[in-house]
Amino acid sequence: MIRTFIQMSAMILTLAATFFLLKANLGLTPKMIAKLSIPHTDYLSDEFVMSLSKQSADTRVGVALLLLSFTLQMVNSLWPLRWKDFGFDWHGVLVSVGLCIIIVAFADRYSRYLSKKLFDQSIKVIKSRSEK
């Protein structure tokens, strides 16, 4: 059961990490790219700052999930293989899916929290620069 759990968890978390990394990279719209290429002196929209904050948060969460998945795969690879480990256990799959749903839900909430925190910090920096 434990080996099946580890293998399924690693695969699911790799998929979740891919989702977060894709979300971060696909969030950069052509409109945002155009705004990035034009220098702004006095004005920067909140929408633009929020978009970059979300991308940064999603990238960080995606990388953390990818590292967790890699760690699980390494544990599975370094674990001595026994004859009975060649089987497939549905209990391991169910526990893995349940735990991964909890991990991905936590990762999504943390990504939202982190993007809000990065947004607030960025706005403070922008306001402090504009006051000078």
Backbone torsions as a table, in degrees:
resi	resn	phi	psi	omega
1	MET	NA	-41.2	-174.8
2	ILE	-67.1	-40.9	179.8
3	ARG	-64.6	-43.1	177.2
4	THR	-62.2	-41.2	177.6
5	PHE	-58.7	-47.6	-178.7
6	ILE	-64.5	-44.4	-179.0
7	GLN	-64.0	-45.3	-179.5
8	MET	-66.7	-41.1	179.3
9	SER	-61.9	-43.2	179.6
10	ALA	-61.6	-42.8	-179.8
11	MET	-67.5	-42.9	-178.7
12	ILE	-67.1	-42.4	180.0
13	LEU	-68.2	-31.9	174.2
14	THR	-63.8	-42.3	177.2
15	LEU	-63.5	-42.6	179.0
16	ALA	-64.6	-41.2	177.9
17	ALA	-61.9	-41.0	177.8
18	THR	-60.9	-40.9	178.4
19	PHE	-60.0	-48.1	-179.2
20	PHE	-65.1	-41.0	179.8
21	LEU	-68.2	-38.4	175.8
22	LEU	-65.2	-42.1	179.2
23	LYS	-60.1	-39.8	179.6
24	ALA	-67.3	-42.4	-176.8
25	ASN	-78.1	-34.1	179.6
26	LEU	-80.2	-11.4	179.3
27	GLY	-71.8	-16.5	179.4
28	LEU	-82.2	99.6	-176.3
29	THR	-80.9	162.8	175.8
30	PRO	-57.4	-34.0	177.9
31	LYS	-62.9	-41.9	179.3
32	MET	-69.3	-37.9	177.8
33	ILE	-62.6	-41.2	178.0
34	ALA	-63.8	-41.3	178.5
35	LYS	-65.6	-34.3	178.8
36	LEU	-68.4	-33.1	-176.3
37	SER	-82.0	-14.2	178.3
38	ILE	-101.8	126.8	179.7
39	PRO	-69.1	134.4	177.1
40	HIS	-109.1	134.2	-179.8
41	THR	-104.8	-41.1	-174.4
42	ASP	-114.9	-21.2	-169.1
43	TYR	-132.9	135.8	174.1
44	LEU	-140.2	122.1	-174.3
45	SER	-72.9	149.4	177.0
46	ASP	-64.0	-34.6	179.3
47	GLU	-60.8	-41.4	-179.8
48	PHE	-66.7	-45.4	180.0
49	VAL	-65.3	-39.8	179.0
50	MET	-65.4	-39.3	178.9
51	SER	-61.8	-45.9	178.8
52	LEU	-66.9	-35.3	178.1
53	SER	-65.9	-42.3	177.9
54	LYS	-63.5	-41.3	179.9
55	GLN	-63.9	-42.2	179.5
56	SER	-64.4	-44.7	-179.5
57	ALA	-65.0	-44.2	-179.9
58	ASP	-63.9	-36.7	177.8
59	THR	-65.6	-43.7	179.3
60	ARG	-62.9	-44.2	179.4
61	VAL	-66.1	-41.3	178.6
62	GLY	-61.1	-42.0	178.7
63	VAL	-66.4	-39.9	178.3
64	ALA	-62.9	-42.2	177.7
65	LEU	-66.1	-37.7	178.3
66	LEU	-65.1	-40.7	177.2
67	LEU	-65.9	-38.9	176.8
68	LEU	-63.8	-42.5	177.9
69	SER	-63.1	-43.4	178.3
70	PHE	-60.9	-41.9	179.3
71	THR	-62.1	-43.5	177.8
72	LEU	-63.1	-39.9	179.1
73	GLN	-67.0	-36.3	177.4
74	MET	-67.8	-41.1	177.1
75	VAL	-59.7	-44.1	179.5
76	ASN	-63.0	-40.5	-178.4
77	SER	-70.7	-35.8	-176.7
78	LEU	-86.6	-12.2	179.1
79	TRP	-71.7	129.8	179.2
80	PRO	-59.5	131.2	-177.0
81	LEU	-86.9	126.7	177.1
82	ARG	-105.9	165.8	-178.1
83	TRP	-61.0	-40.0	-177.3
84	LYS	-74.9	-7.9	178.0
85	ASP	-75.9	-7.6	179.7
86	PHE	-79.0	-9.2	-179.0
87	GLY	-79.7	176.3	179.9
88	PHE	-121.1	130.2	-176.1
89	ASP	-121.0	118.2	-179.3
90	TRP	-66.2	-29.1	178.6
91	HIS	-63.2	-41.8	177.1
92	GLY	-62.8	-38.7	178.6
93	VAL	-64.9	-47.1	-177.7
94	LEU	-64.4	-43.2	177.9
95	VAL	-64.4	-41.0	179.7
96	SER	-63.0	-47.0	179.9
97	VAL	-62.2	-43.9	179.0
98	GLY	-61.6	-46.8	180.0
99	LEU	-66.2	-38.8	-179.9
100	CYS	-67.9	-33.8	175.0
101	ILE	-61.7	-42.7	178.2
102	ILE	-64.5	-43.9	-179.7
103	ILE	-63.6	-44.3	-178.7
104	VAL	-68.4	-37.7	176.4
105	ALA	-63.5	-43.0	176.3
106	PHE	-62.9	-41.8	179.9
107	ALA	-62.8	-39.5	178.6
108	ASP	-65.5	-44.5	177.5
109	ARG	-63.3	-42.3	179.9
110	TYR	-64.9	-37.7	177.8
111	SER	-62.6	-42.0	177.9
112	ARG	-65.4	-43.0	177.6
113	TYR	-61.6	-45.4	-178.4
114	LEU	-65.4	-39.5	179.5
115	SER	-66.1	-38.0	177.2
116	LYS	-65.2	-42.7	179.3
117	LYS	-63.5	-44.9	178.5
118	LEU	-64.7	-38.0	177.3
119	PHE	-61.3	-48.4	180.0
120	ASP	-61.5	-42.4	178.7
121	GLN	-65.1	-39.9	179.8
122	SER	-66.0	-41.2	178.5
123	ILE	-63.3	-40.0	177.3
124	LYS	-61.5	-42.9	179.4
125	VAL	-63.8	-44.3	-179.3
126	ILE	-62.8	-43.7	-179.6
127	LYS	-66.5	-38.2	180.0
128	SER	-68.6	-33.9	177.5
129	ARG	-72.3	-35.6	-178.2
130	SER	-74.4	-22.9	178.4
131	GLU	-77.0	-21.5	-177.7
132	LYS	-79.3	NA	NA
